[in-house]
């Protein structure tokens, strides 16, 4: 399913014992708190359904993680978000944990929000004009199609209603890393959400009743 890449040169090796299994996770030191949180989630899920096993692929948050057994321990790899995550994995979890933390922070700020599971390989629709704009809006609608559609639409304030399919693109959500990385923070929010992003700043978020959430 994935090609393995070991890229992290200046990371810390975090060794844990989870349910009598030796587990290794690699990340940079500033993500220590998220590493501990991630390992607690892993422990809880392993107690439920024995997910710490060689070759197991699991989803936690936005990403897929693969567990590989070698050198007498289970090492956690993650889809390589910056290098075609559809086929590649990396041993460095730093970036994936950073995005996971940002998404969790949004959920904490918005009380009683219904989180909708969304992954890096879900798709969204974006207008061609939005690709070159500093200020965009994003709205979550009912998904359509084969189950990979997230329901998210990203548009420009200069958009005009168009029935020309060439005015729109269908992309994977991970491609937002190069288009509008800040939008990734909001991907787990439910249908009806409307948000405005300018540059690297979330300007506004409202729900389907036009109630301000942030």
Long-range contacts (C-beta under 8 A, 24 or more apart in sequence): 1-57, 1-66, 2-66, 2-77, 2-79, 2-87, 2-88, 2-89, 3-87, 3-88, 3-89, 4-68, 4-77, 4-88, 4-89, 4-91, 5-80, 5-83, 5-88, 5-89, 5-90, 5-91, 6-90, 6-91, 7-80, 7-90, 7-91, 7-92, 8-90, 8-91, 8-92, 8-94, 11-91, 11-92, 11-94, 14-39, 15-73, 18-42, 18-43, 18-46, 18-52, 19-43, 19-46, 19-47, 19-52, 21-46, 21-52, 21-73, 21-74, 22-72, 22-73, 22-74, 23-52, 23-73, 23-74, 23-75, 23-76, 24-73, 24-74, 24-75, 24-76, 25-75, 25-76, 25-93, 26-75, 26-76, 26-91, 26-92, 26-93, 27-92, 27-93, 27-94, 27-97, 28-92, 28-94, 31-93, 31-94, 31-97, 31-98, 31-101, 34-97, 34-98, 34-100, 34-101, 35-93, 35-97, 38-93, 38-97, 38-100, 42-76, 59-117, 59-119, 60-100, 61-99, 61-100, 61-103, 61-104, 62-96, 62-99, 62-100, 62-103, 62-118, 62-119, 62-120, 62-173, 62-184, 62-187, 62-188, 63-96, 63-99, 63-100, 63-119, 63-120, 64-119, 64-120, 64-121, 79-120, 81-120, 81-174, 81-177, 82-177, 85-120, 85-121, 85-174, 86-121, 86-172, 99-184, 99-185, 102-184, 102-185, 103-184, 103-185, 103-187, 103-188, 105-185, 106-185, 106-186, 106-188, 106-189, 106-214, 107-188, 109-213, 109-214, 110-189, 110-205, 110-213, 110-214, 113-189, 113-190, 113-213, 114-190, 115-188, 115-189, 115-190, 116-140, 116-188, 116-189, 116-190, 116-191, 117-188, 118-150, 118-173, 118-187, 118-188, 119-173, 120-172, 120-173, 120-174, 121-148, 121-172, 121-173, 121-174, 122-148, 122-149, 122-150, 122-172, 122-173, 122-187, 123-148, 123-149, 123-150, 123-170, 123-171, 123-172, 123-173, 124-149, 124-150, 124-151, 124-152, 124-153, 124-154, 124-170, 124-171, 124-173, 124-176, 125-152, 125-153, 125-154, 125-168, 125-169, 125-170, 126-153, 126-154, 126-155, 126-168, 126-169, 126-171, 126-179, 127-154, 127-155, 127-156, 127-159, 127-167, 127-168, 127-169, 128-166, 128-167, 128-168, 128-169, 129-155, 129-156, 129-158, 129-159, 129-167, 130-154, 130-155, 130-156, 130-159, 131-169, 131-179, 133-157, 133-158, 134-198, 134-199, 135-196, 135-197, 135-198, 135-199, 135-203, 136-180, 136-183, 136-196, 136-197, 137-194, 137-195, 137-196, 137-197, 138-183, 138-186, 138-193, 138-194, 138-195, 138-197, 139-193, 139-194, 139-195, 140-189, 140-190, 140-191, 140-192, 140-193, 141-191, 142-191, 150-187, 151-191, 152-187, 154-180, 154-183
